[in-house]
Amino acid sequence: MGVGPSTKETTKHHFKDPLVRVFAQDPDIDFQGIIVVGTPQDNVLKNLVGKRVAKWLKAMRTDGAVISADGWGNSDVDFMNTMESIGSEGISVIGLKFIGTQATFVVTNEYTPYVLDINKSPSGKETTVLAENSLDERDANKALGFLKLKMRADQKSAELEENN
């Protein structure tokens, strides 16, 4: 897994997570919480992690979800599997991840276009400046708007499919 100082989310970042703050304060969102999962080495377990998260969200009657990662490389498999599992449960999902020019996906699927890049460096690379490319409040606000649009589009698609 690739992770460097500029993409590393510090303990302080987790205690003051911009996603939690922005989503919890939005009156249109019924913020349910966060799920933290690891990155297993084995491919069977990688798929299991994504499926468990998706089933958990479905059991909570979640309409939309955001997933984020603070690394790249091998963890992309888990990231994209989880997005696909969540989407296959009929839950709108978007992702947030450092991509830039250095960390393009090692695997892709139909959900890849719904991942926002949180890169902030002009070169698109790990800068070794602590938290420079970490998820911030601007990224969280973009994610909130993007998720609302995705949920609206998915709902219209479901209604069209139901009427045909």
C-alpha positions in Angstrom: 0.0 0.0 0.0 1.3 3.4 -0.9 1.0 6.0 1.8 3.2 9.0 2.5 3.2 12.0 4.9 1.0 14.1 2.6 -1.7 11.5 2.3 -1.5 10.1 5.8 -4.4 10.8 8.0 -3.1 11.6 11.5 -4.8 10.8 14.8 -5.8 14.5 15.0 -7.4 14.2 11.6 -9.5 11.2 12.7 -10.6 13.0 15.9 -11.7 16.0 13.8 -12.7 14.2 10.6 -14.0 16.7 8.0 -16.4 14.1 6.5 -18.0 13.4 9.9 -18.3 17.1 10.7 -19.8 18.1 7.3 -22.2 15.2 7.0 -23.3 15.4 10.6 -24.2 19.1 10.2 -26.2 18.8 7.0 -29.9 18.9 7.6 -30.7 16.8 4.4 -28.6 13.9 5.5 -29.5 11.3 8.2 -25.9 10.7 9.2 -25.7 7.1 10.5 -22.0 6.9 11.4 -18.7 5.5 10.2 -17.5 2.0 9.5 -13.8 1.3 9.7 -12.4 -1.8 8.0 -8.9 -3.0 7.3 -7.1 -4.1 4.2 -6.6 -7.9 4.3 -3.8 -9.6 2.4 -5.9 -12.5 1.1 -8.2 -11.9 -1.9 -11.0 -14.0 -0.4 -10.9 -11.8 2.7 -10.8 -8.6 0.6 -14.1 -9.6 -1.1 -15.5 -10.6 2.3 -14.7 -7.2 3.8 -16.6 -5.4 1.0 -19.6 -7.7 1.2 -19.9 -7.4 5.0 -19.8 -3.6 4.8 -22.5 -3.6 2.1 -24.8 -6.0 4.1 -24.3 -3.9 7.2 -25.3 -0.7 5.3 -28.3 -2.5 3.8 -29.4 -3.7 7.3 -29.2 -0.1 8.4 -31.4 1.0 5.5 -28.7 3.3 4.2 -29.5 5.3 1.1 -26.0 6.6 0.3 -22.5 6.0 1.4 -19.0 7.6 1.0 -15.9 5.4 1.3 -12.4 6.8 1.6 -8.9 5.5 1.8 -5.6 7.0 2.8 -3.4 4.9 0.6 -3.1 3.4 -2.8 -1.9 0.3 -4.6 -3.0 -3.1 -3.2 -5.7 -1.4 -1.1 -7.4 -0.3 -4.4 -8.7 -3.9 -4.7 -10.5 -3.6 -1.3 -11.7 -0.1 -2.2 -13.2 -1.0 -5.5 -14.6 -4.3 -4.3 -16.4 -2.4 -1.4 -17.8 0.2 -3.8 -19.1 -2.5 -6.1 -20.6 -4.5 -3.2 -22.4 -1.4 -1.8 -23.7 -0.5 -5.2 -25.0 -4.0 -5.9 -27.1 -3.7 -2.8 -28.9 -0.7 -4.4 -27.1 1.9 -2.2 -25.7 5.0 -3.9 -22.0 5.2 -3.3 -19.1 7.5 -4.0 -15.4 7.4 -3.1 -12.7 9.8 -2.0 -9.1 8.9 -2.5 -5.7 10.5 -3.3 -5.1 9.7 -7.0 -3.1 12.6 -8.5 -0.6 11.5 -11.1 1.1 9.0 -8.8 -1.7 6.8 -7.5 -3.9 5.8 -10.3 -6.1 2.8 -9.7 -4.5 -0.7 -10.0 -8.0 -2.1 -10.6 -11.1 -0.4 -11.9 -14.8 -1.1 -12.3 -18.1 0.7 -13.1 -17.8 2.7 -9.9 -14.4 4.2 -10.6 -15.9 7.3 -12.2 -17.6 8.0 -8.9 -14.3 8.5 -7.0 -13.2 12.1 -6.3 -9.5 12.8 -6.2 -8.4 14.6 -3.1 -4.9 15.5 -4.5 -3.9 19.1 -3.9 -0.3 19.2 -5.0 0.3 20.7 -8.5 2.6 17.8 -9.4 -0.1 15.2 -8.4 2.5 13.4 -6.3 3.2 12.6 -2.7 4.9 15.8 -1.4 6.2 14.6 2.0 4.4 17.6 3.6 2.3 16.2 6.5 -1.4 16.1 5.6 -1.0 18.3 2.5 -3.0 15.8 0.4 -5.3 14.5 3.2 -9.0 14.8 3.0 -10.1 18.3 4.1 -13.4 20.2 4.6 -13.5 21.3 0.9 -13.3 17.6 -0.1 -16.0 16.7 2.3 -18.3 19.4 0.9 -17.6 18.2 -2.6 -18.4 14.6 -1.5 -21.7 15.7 0.1 -22.8 17.5 -3.1 -21.7 14.6 -5.3 -23.4 12.0 -3.1 -26.7 14.0 -3.2 -26.5 14.2 -7.0 -25.7 10.4 -7.3 -28.6 9.5 -5.0 -31.0 11.6 -7.0 -29.8 10.1 -10.3 -29.9 6.5 -8.9 -33.5 7.1 -7.6 -34.6 8.4 -11.0 -33.0 5.4 -12.7 -34.8 3.0 -10.3 -38.1 4.8 -10.9 -37.7 4.5 -14.7 -36.8 0.9 -14.4 -39.8 0.2 -12.2 -42.2 1.9 -14.7 -40.9 0.0 -17.7 
